[in-house]
Amino acid sequence: SYVHSMLKNKFYIGIMTWMEKEYAGAYEPLLDEDLFERVQARLTSGTTPVVEKHLTLLKGKTKCFGCGATVSWYMQKGNWYGECKSNKPCPIKGTARQDRIEVELAEYFNQLIAPHPAIVAWVKKELRQVHHEETETHRAITSQLTNRYNILVRQLEMMYEDRLNENITPEFYERKLKEKTEEREQVSKQLAKLSGENRDYMEQGVDILERTQNAATIFATKPVEEQRILLGDIFSNIILNGNHMEVVWRPETEIIREAVQKTKRLKNILEPSSDPSKMVLSEATRSVWLALANELRTASMDYADSEVRNIKGLLLGVA
């Protein structure tokens, strides 16, 4: 229960609560805002979500371009306004209306939409095919290592029996014992490494791709809670420069955005197949999105590995 309370405490993201009112803390936040939002979504998963009173889309999610402080959002005459109210020296003046910022966000989401649905289907197929091949290779290597480990265990047992029966000399036994024990430990470490690998990164890559294609629709139709989670999935940072906003893409969404821009510059996205009645992706299109599939796979692996490290770190801390 104490850990649960900590996970919900906004103090760690730079927000202090006093007399049921929230204030921006004059200290460096210990946690990333997007991570905090993801945790809250997990905590309410499968239960009735607790909707924060006066929750607005960009509260706690935007930084000031001038000083890096968290932008404050407040309601005035029926509209939400954002303004830097940091105690630090800041050259940025003025306020931004949320509804106008939302228009800019929608334009950013449109930059992620592939020019043709066939592209997304093809990339998903490629990701799953590569993952299937890697999974089969992973299983084969694990099986080989397991067999070798079992052989080494039996050899050590047989050597011990031979030593007891004096079929081998003590010197020979000690030498072979050292060799086989060291090999067994190496095999054991390799097996432990393989078993600790996160194999879910492919589905994460597919999820990222699908989410970017539906981002504009989600943002336009879903409640503010889901909109806020979406912002964390798409952007690593949102920066307010007076009444104008800029974004920093997450690595995986930046990969998709660049692929979309390259594809739009191509003359032909589709070309006739062997069946004249059908069209397939052009070679140039496949080349662009094959590179994306490889980069997206790598980015998803890095993300999955970081999640594993975070979980292990938490468990070690609790232990």
Legacy VTK file of the C-alpha trace (Angstrom):
# vtk DataFile Version 3.0
C-alpha trace
ASCII
DATASET POLYDATA
POINTS 319 float
0.000 0.000 0.000
2.909 2.332 0.656
4.360 1.697 -2.815
0.887 2.286 -4.300
0.740 5.644 -2.535
4.185 6.580 -3.859
3.206 5.716 -7.425
0.305 8.179 -7.254
2.262 10.991 -5.593
2.674 13.986 -7.916
5.507 15.342 -5.790
7.910 13.253 -7.877
6.887 15.027 -11.108
7.333 18.504 -9.648
3.816 19.196 -8.362
3.171 20.019 -4.702
-0.275 19.670 -3.130
-1.329 21.901 -0.253
-4.868 22.241 1.104
-6.159 20.276 -1.913
-4.557 22.746 -4.322
-1.633 21.978 -6.613
1.411 24.189 -7.071
4.483 23.915 -9.288
7.438 22.921 -7.122
10.657 24.968 -7.273
12.774 21.820 -7.681
13.842 19.454 -10.446
11.218 16.707 -10.963
12.488 13.227 -10.158
10.257 11.437 -12.662
9.264 11.984 -16.269
5.688 13.204 -16.727
4.950 10.647 -19.460
6.110 7.776 -17.272
3.856 9.029 -14.480
0.858 9.112 -16.832
1.539 5.566 -18.004
1.690 4.366 -14.407
-1.645 6.027 -13.607
-3.218 4.325 -16.618
-1.941 0.957 -15.408
-3.149 1.553 -11.856
-6.695 2.233 -13.070
-6.696 -0.567 -15.658
-9.657 -2.880 -15.088
-11.198 -0.558 -12.514
-13.348 2.539 -12.662
-10.940 5.360 -13.565
-10.636 8.145 -11.036
-11.013 11.338 -13.076
-9.008 14.221 -11.718
-11.108 17.294 -11.079
-10.378 20.095 -13.543
-8.021 17.844 -15.518
-6.959 19.540 -18.720
-5.146 18.178 -21.745
-1.781 19.876 -21.336
-1.498 20.244 -17.575
1.970 19.063 -16.502
2.867 18.099 -20.088
4.342 21.286 -21.526
7.669 22.954 -20.844
8.604 26.586 -21.334
10.938 27.262 -24.272
12.692 30.051 -22.385
13.511 28.498 -19.016
12.412 24.837 -19.204
9.903 25.161 -16.372
6.549 23.375 -16.447
3.881 25.617 -17.977
0.874 26.453 -15.767
-2.630 26.006 -17.203
-5.727 27.794 -15.893
-9.341 28.340 -16.918
-10.502 31.807 -17.900
-13.776 32.763 -19.614
-14.413 29.195 -20.681
-10.989 28.599 -22.222
-7.801 26.988 -20.953
-4.685 29.156 -21.085
-1.037 28.195 -20.662
1.581 30.524 -19.259
5.052 30.238 -17.770
4.884 31.369 -14.155
8.310 30.176 -13.120
10.322 32.044 -10.501
13.353 31.670 -12.743
14.348 34.487 -15.137
12.452 33.794 -18.367
12.384 35.788 -21.631
9.125 34.197 -22.819
6.031 36.334 -22.296
2.401 35.905 -23.204
-0.154 33.116 -22.981
-1.385 30.337 -25.253
-4.967 29.137 -25.684
-5.350 25.372 -25.497
-7.859 25.102 -28.358
-5.341 26.720 -30.721
-2.591 24.439 -29.479
-4.885 21.471 -30.170
-5.090 22.555 -33.828
-1.278 22.482 -34.017
-1.204 19.044 -32.375
-3.651 17.678 -34.956
-1.319 18.885 -37.714
1.563 17.029 -36.096
-0.516 13.821 -35.891
-1.267 14.060 -39.606
2.468 13.928 -40.318
2.451 10.301 -39.104
-0.228 8.936 -41.423
1.137 6.686 -44.175
0.078 7.721 -47.712
-1.603 4.343 -48.328
-3.055 1.649 -45.998
-1.168 -1.049 -47.925
2.100 0.358 -46.569
1.113 -0.212 -42.940
-0.139 -3.741 -43.689
3.130 -4.567 -45.465
5.320 -3.248 -42.618
3.325 -5.209 -40.028
3.750 -8.366 -42.113
7.511 -7.781 -42.413
7.902 -7.175 -38.679
6.027 -10.345 -37.794
7.947 -12.433 -40.343
11.332 -11.277 -39.043
10.196 -11.853 -35.483
9.038 -15.389 -36.339
12.458 -16.206 -37.826
14.267 -14.723 -34.820
12.031 -16.645 -32.422
12.794 -19.929 -34.184
16.521 -19.170 -34.037
16.193 -18.258 -30.357
14.465 -21.556 -29.616
17.080 -23.563 -31.527
19.981 -21.905 -29.688
18.243 -22.376 -26.335
17.676 -26.052 -27.107
21.333 -26.564 -28.082
22.588 -24.843 -24.951
20.198 -26.820 -22.748
21.377 -30.103 -24.275
25.015 -29.112 -23.788
24.331 -28.138 -20.154
22.724 -31.523 -19.454
25.645 -33.336 -21.070
28.116 -31.442 -18.903
26.141 -32.286 -15.758
26.193 -36.004 -16.661
29.912 -35.869 -17.463
30.661 -34.321 -14.079
28.619 -37.027 -12.353
30.424 -39.785 -14.272
33.817 -38.255 -13.507
32.942 -38.198 -9.831
32.001 -41.886 -9.947
35.252 -42.710 -11.750
37.191 -40.790 -9.118
35.493 -42.692 -6.296
36.217 -45.986 -8.053
39.808 -44.855 -8.675
39.417 -45.316 -12.422
41.131 -41.952 -12.969
43.945 -40.203 -11.124
43.281 -37.314 -8.730
45.291 -34.972 -10.961
43.255 -35.866 -14.054
40.021 -35.500 -12.109
40.916 -32.048 -10.762
41.963 -30.801 -14.189
38.822 -32.050 -15.935
36.604 -30.925 -13.075
37.844 -27.372 -13.498
37.398 -27.455 -17.289
33.888 -28.894 -17.237
32.732 -26.707 -14.350
33.874 -23.539 -16.107
32.157 -24.584 -19.338
28.968 -25.431 -17.451
28.978 -21.979 -15.827
29.442 -20.299 -19.202
26.564 -22.241 -20.711
24.438 -21.433 -17.669
25.122 -17.700 -18.101
24.190 -17.852 -21.788
20.931 -19.620 -20.968
20.129 -17.051 -18.293
20.743 -14.242 -20.790
18.476 -15.842 -23.387
15.701 -16.468 -20.875
15.875 -12.858 -19.690
15.408 -11.374 -23.168
12.142 -9.597 -23.784
10.551 -11.187 -26.869
7.540 -8.842 -26.980
9.281 -6.036 -28.820
7.743 -6.980 -32.186
4.194 -6.477 -30.943
5.303 -3.205 -29.385
6.579 -2.099 -32.791
3.261 -3.056 -34.395
1.334 -1.273 -31.633
3.384 1.895 -32.128
2.729 1.826 -35.868
-1.012 1.263 -35.457
-1.290 3.941 -32.772
0.390 6.567 -34.947
-2.014 5.826 -37.800
-5.009 6.320 -35.495
-3.561 9.200 -33.451
-5.602 11.923 -35.147
-8.850 9.977 -34.653
-8.054 9.141 -31.014
-7.214 12.755 -30.296
-10.435 14.006 -31.910
-12.844 11.497 -30.371
-11.505 10.167 -27.063
-11.804 11.707 -23.571
-9.040 13.855 -22.152
-7.536 10.990 -20.109
-6.825 8.969 -23.274
-5.673 12.075 -25.127
-3.049 12.712 -22.454
-1.765 9.139 -22.688
-1.604 9.507 -26.471
0.564 12.618 -26.154
3.038 10.608 -24.074
3.058 7.832 -26.681
3.799 10.225 -29.553
5.971 12.993 -28.100
8.850 12.923 -25.662
8.358 16.628 -24.988
5.981 19.486 -25.811
7.520 22.944 -25.648
5.565 26.190 -25.441
7.170 29.276 -26.964
4.782 32.068 -26.083
1.568 31.260 -27.970
3.233 28.739 -30.279
4.165 25.134 -29.585
6.964 22.846 -30.722
7.296 19.111 -30.180
10.086 16.609 -29.666
9.109 13.262 -31.165
9.751 9.971 -29.439
12.500 8.049 -31.316
10.070 5.470 -32.724
7.514 8.055 -33.894
10.261 10.178 -35.455
11.245 7.120 -37.523
7.663 6.786 -38.787
7.330 10.522 -39.509
10.510 10.531 -41.603
9.348 7.482 -43.583
6.011 9.179 -44.314
7.785 12.306 -45.573
10.129 10.264 -47.812
7.216 8.290 -49.248
5.277 11.444 -50.095
8.238 12.611 -52.173
8.144 9.459 -54.328
6.544 9.633 -57.774
4.968 6.188 -57.530
3.837 4.573 -54.296
2.078 1.688 -56.045
2.892 -0.199 -59.248
1.190 -2.985 -61.251
1.855 -6.545 -60.127
2.058 -9.714 -62.229
-1.720 -9.581 -62.124
-2.640 -6.416 -64.104
-5.825 -6.034 -62.067
-3.850 -5.608 -58.862
-1.401 -3.039 -57.532
1.489 -3.568 -55.103
3.939 -1.313 -53.315
6.632 0.045 -55.591
10.227 -1.017 -55.036
11.137 2.459 -53.827
8.268 2.427 -51.315
9.266 -0.990 -50.005
12.855 0.199 -49.663
11.830 3.212 -47.541
9.541 1.218 -45.270
11.849 -1.784 -44.997
14.419 0.596 -43.520
11.682 1.859 -41.190
10.762 -1.691 -40.157
14.388 -2.382 -39.208
14.737 0.890 -37.282
11.353 0.454 -35.610
12.307 -3.067 -34.579
15.558 -1.784 -33.042
13.775 1.092 -31.273
11.151 -1.321 -29.917
13.861 -3.699 -28.699
15.605 -0.831 -26.909
12.327 0.233 -25.342
11.455 -3.327 -24.292
14.948 -3.872 -22.842
14.685 -0.606 -20.899
11.340 -1.746 -19.481
12.938 -5.026 -18.361
15.798 -3.122 -16.734
13.322 -0.820 -14.969
11.364 -3.783 -13.604
14.513 -5.584 -12.466
15.747 -2.385 -10.834
12.490 -1.971 -8.944
12.564 -5.581 -7.760
16.169 -5.266 -6.621
15.306 -2.056 -4.778
12.383 -3.695 -3.007
14.501 -6.771 -2.201
LINES 1 320
319 0 1 2 3 4 5 6 7 8 9 10 11 12 13 14 15 16 17 18 19 20 21 22 23 24 25 26 27 28 29 30 31 32 33 34 35 36 37 38 39 40 41 42 43 44 45 46 47 48 49 50 51 52 53 54 55 56 57 58 59 60 61 62 63 64 65 66 67 68 69 70 71 72 73 74 75 76 77 78 79 80 81 82 83 84 85 86 87 88 89 90 91 92 93 94 95 96 97 98 99 100 101 102 103 104 105 106 107 108 109 110 111 112 113 114 115 116 117 118 119 120 121 122 123 124 125 126 127 128 129 130 131 132 133 134 135 136 137 138 139 140 141 142 143 144 145 146 147 148 149 150 151 152 153 154 155 156 157 158 159 160 161 162 163 164 165 166 167 168 169 170 171 172 173 174 175 176 177 178 179 180 181 182 183 184 185 186 187 188 189 190 191 192 193 194 195 196 197 198 199 200 201 202 203 204 205 206 207 208 209 210 211 212 213 214 215 216 217 218 219 220 221 222 223 224 225 226 227 228 229 230 231 232 233 234 235 236 237 238 239 240 241 242 243 244 245 246 247 248 249 250 251 252 253 254 255 256 257 258 259 260 261 262 263 264 265 266 267 268 269 270 271 272 273 274 275 276 277 278 279 280 281 282 283 284 285 286 287 288 289 290 291 292 293 294 295 296 297 298 299 300 301 302 303 304 305 306 307 308 309 310 311 312 313 314 315 316 317 318
